[in-house]
């Protein structure tokens, strides 16, 4: 089962990031920091921010890829109508993709942003909760 991360699900304009940074609520996990805001357009969209102080360009790019993969897997189960900007904390820059995914799922689930039908943090499961056969 494939879950693409379409361009329409991303925050793209500077004013969108600015609005979330200025007026959004904050959640802090062990590896990830989330800023979120009720969406003015009613669609769930996600943005990624990794600061220049967090490492060289190849390290920041890896951090963005890991965040994007985590949200790609969670996006089908996120509730509608929220804009989220995610950034990695310094510990998240060296963590693996699975650890970041678990931290994202814990933060979003604890805040009630994941739907009740979410199959859990098992990367190998389908919607029905059964393991896919290779």
N, C-alpha and C positions, 0 to 999 in steps of 0.2 A: 504494500500500500504506500503510495507516494503522497507526500504533503509538500507542495511547492511553497516558496515564499515569494509571492507576487509583488511586483513593484507598487501596486495599489495598496499594499498593507504596510508600507513604510512611510515614515515622516520624511519629507523631502525638502521642504522649504525652511529657510532660516527662521522665519517668524513663528513657525510651528514649534521648533525647538525652544525658541525664546519664550513662547507662551507657557510651555511645560516647565521650563526652568524657573520662571518667575512666579507662577501661580500654582504649580503642581504640589501634590503631597509627596513625601519621601518615605521610602522603606529601605532599611539597611540590613543586608544579610552578611554572612561571613565572607563571601566572595564577590557579591554583586550589590550594587546600589541602584534602586529603581526610583524614578520620578514618574508620577502618573497624574492624569487629569481627565475629568469627564469630557468626552470628545464633543466639540462644537458641531461637528458634522454627523455625529452618531455612528461613525465607523471606527472599528478597532484598528489602530495603526501603531507601529513600533519604530523607534529610532535608537541609534547606538552612538555613544559618545565615549571616546577613550582619549584622555588628555596627553599632551606632549611630555609631561613630567613622568609619565608612567613607563617610558622606555623608548628605545629606538623604533624606527618605522616598522621594521619587520615584527617586532614584539607587539606593537599596537595593532597591526593588521591581523595577527594571530588572535588577539583578544577580541576584535570585532567579528572574526569568522566564528569563534566559539560562541559568542553571544547570539549571532545570527542563527546558528544551528540549533541552539537551545530554544529560541523563539519559533523557529520553523517547526519544531516538533510540538510545541505547546499552542501555537496559534489556532488550530482547529477547535481547541477546547476552551479558548478564552472567551469570556463574556463580551458581548458587543458594547460599543460606545465608550471606549477608553483609549486615550493616547498614552503610551509608555515610552520613556527614554531610559535605556539601560546603560550602565557603565560598570566596568570591572574595578574592584578595589585592588590594592597592591598585591594581596594574597591571591586574587583571582588571575593575575597575569601569569602565574606559574602553575596554576591548577589545570587539571585535565578537563575535557569537554563534559564528561559524565558528572564530575563534581559540580561544575557550573550549572549544568542542567538540573541537578537535584536541588541546588540552592534557589534557582529561579522558580522551580515548581513549588518549593516550600513557601517562598515569599508570596507568590501569586495565590496559592491555595489558602494560605493563612489569611489573606486579605479578602477572600471570596471572589477572586477574579477568574477562577477556573470553574467550568460547568461541572455539574454533578456526574456526568457520564464519562469524565476523564478516567482512562484506564489505569492510571498510576504511573510511577516513574520508570517502569520497565520498558526499555528501549525495544525489546524484541516482541512485544505484544501488539495485537491488532485491537480494533474497537471491541470485539467480543471477549477479549481477555485471554485468548488462546495464543500459544506460541506459533509463529509462522514457520512453515517447513522450508528449508533451503532448497 
